[in-house]
Every structure is written in structure tokens, then in C-alpha cells.
Amino acid sequence: MGQIASTPLWQLGNRELVTRLTAVHRRILRDYAEYFDILSEVDGRGAAYELGYSNTAALLVHTQNISRSEANQRIAQATALHDVKTPTGAVVEASLPLTAKKLAAGQISVGQVEVIRKFVGSLNHVEADKVALAEELMVERAAEDDPNALARYGERWVRDIVDPDGTAPNDDEPQRPERELRRHIFRDGRMEFKGRLDAETAALFDALLAPFEKREADDTRGYAERGGDAFADVLQKAANCPDLPTHNGFKTEVAFTISMDELTKSVDGRVLPGTRLTAGEARRIACDAHVLPAVMGGDSKPLDVAVPAYVVPAHIRRGLVLRDRGCAFPGCDRPASVCHSHHITSWLRGGPTALGNLVLLCGQHHRLIHRSEWEVKLDGGVAWFTPPDYVDPARTPRRNHSWSAPNAGLHARARPCSSPTGSQLQANRSRGRPIALKR
């Protein structure tokens, strides 16, 4: 084998080449076993939270450039293959100890690990000895079957052995209403959707549409067109409802009943008196909230309540939405309607509420910026984010390319400021871009 490994690939015969390929594959599997061991420790001790991330999956997305679903899958595999120590000190034993040994020996693939994990996880209502038997049977079969064949073997044969009766029905558990809604937005902004509703919600839906879809005199609309117009009318009515949790993109009203100095100077992890919020969380919420200043007496009774003021006025938010169009964090495609207005320099520390100090961030990345070592700055109207050194040792600034061409910010900085010509206005209209007129 050593001679084969040192021989150039072009000098190897087909058998030797495949042998070398298999040897490298087994080495990769052993490295994966070590990877899951380390990942289990990272997740168990809560390292991601200490570094400012909400969970381990969010940390993996940035440090390894993998999708959220793949990150969650890897965490689930690591948890199943290794003992997990909880924050209270208790140890949860691995559910797949035999599979872990086979992976460490390079005798089972990661795809097979996932098949075994899902199958064993579906047996949580079965006795422990039968679960162990199921894992043993699946691991033995893994030497012959690819992941798809192994999954079929588990469902057709192993389940009949360890769980012939299946899961017992639970009559006490209320059945979840059957509701689904699938949406697809086209490039021009139109939306196509389909779904289904349970009987009760369907009756409510019909009742809401009925007053708006009546045929009017000389009405040439068909049934489907009248239904679409009625649905649009109902949505408009709902948007104007004062009980909505948000209005025009602004958050719920927040009343500060502690001194501004205390809020400003408190360390991020300190829980504010009388609340469940830390100072850092309160500062994040105050970035984009309807702030209600209040002076409280010694017995916590309000002595004076000022006129509420929006931290980010409507006209500034409109400009912010036109500029950023959505969450500005690299790789995020969340639209502006669900984003917060983040002060780059906190307004609690004197940062101005102006476009040059604001950036749109979705809730997830707003929390990340406040909790972690990520940094953000504006350059020519483009938000650039500098990652921590454990994400990128070089700390190279990044930007979001989801909302514009990759070099749009560079072109914007290079162009002199001038009034658009008639041909430029027409070009902007044809592309559907906002038109800025010089005053």
C-alpha cells in the first residue's frame, strides 16, 4: 500500500488507482469521526453562544460556509455519535455508539450514519434493547448497501423485527389543523401561491372574501379575478388594522423606566432590574423601536410621560429601504419588510439617526452584530461587514451581493454626483430602479 501511495497516479493501473481512492475515502471518514468529536464538544459547552452566536448552527454557517440545514444535520449526527454533557453536568449517552466506532474505523459513510440516525430516532417508543438491536442490524448491513438501499432495508425488514406494531395512537393529543401555504415571488414582484385550509379556517376565509367579491353592474371580471381583487382588499384592510404587531415597518412601543445613564453604562450581560432583558438586548431593541421616555417616582409610579418619538422616522426609513432593499448582512436575502434599522454607532452613545449611520438588518443578524465581534461600516452607501478572526483570520470585509450587482457600490463611488439625463431616466425606469433627482 505504501508503494501504491508514493507512485504517481498516471503510472497506476485501474485496480491500484481504485485501491488508492478507497484508502483516501477511509481516511476522510476517520477525519469525519474526529470532526464530530470536536463538534460535540463545541455544542455541549455552548461555545457558539460565548462567541456571540445564537446557536452552534449559526457559527458553522459562518466558519465553514455551509447551509443552515447541513449545519443542523452535522450537529444532530455529532450528538447521536457522542456522549453529551448538559449545562447541569448530566451526561446524555450517545444513541449510536456502535455506529461511532465504525465511522472512526472508516468502515461506514457519513450518508449511512444519517440513515441510521434517522431510523433509530424513529424508534423512541421502543424498548432500549430493541433500539440497540436495530442499530446493530443496520450497521452490519451498511457494509453491503449504499444509503438508499440501507434505508429501504431498515423500513422493510428491521422495523418488522423491532417494531412490528408501530407507534400506538394517541387519542388525547389534539390533531393539528391542516393548513399549508406555498408562495413563489417572480422577478417582477408578482406572487403565485397555493395551499389548503382546515374546515373552520376555510369558512372564515370565505366569509371575509364574500363582501368584496360581489359582482358589480357592468362587471366584466371573471370568478377568479373577482376573488383575487377581494383577497387584495382583505389584505389592505388587515394592513391598516391597529392591532397588528408592526406598522409601516416599525416595532412595538418600548418604554424606558430606568435612567438613560444606567442603560448606556450597563455591561451587555447584566440583567436590568425589574426585567428579563440584559442591557445588550435592551440596546439592540432600542435600535429600531417606538421609544416612550418616562420619569418614574420612588414608588415606581409614572410622574411624567413624554410624547413618544420614533427612533428612525418614517422618511429616513424609506430612504434606508431604497438604499439597502433588504438585510445588508453578507449572504442574507431577507426583505426590508422584516428588517430592523440598526444604528452603526448606537444612538444611546450619541450616534445620529441619519442614513450615514443606519443599516438594515434582519432580526437574526441584528442580534449577531450586537452580541458578537462582527463589525459594520458604510463606504459610499454600501455596508461592509468585518468578520471575527475565528471566521476569517485575515478579517477581510464582506458585503451583501443579493440586492445589487457585485460592483454596484464601487461604481456608485466612482461616478460623480450629477443630475440624470433623459436617457438615464428612461433606462432606470426600464430596469425598475428608484430614480434620484438632484435638488
Summary of the structure (lengths in Angstrom):
residues: 439
radius of gyration: 29.0
end to end distance: 76.4
largest distance: 89.9
contacts: 1105
relative contact order: 0.05
helix: 48%
strand: 14%
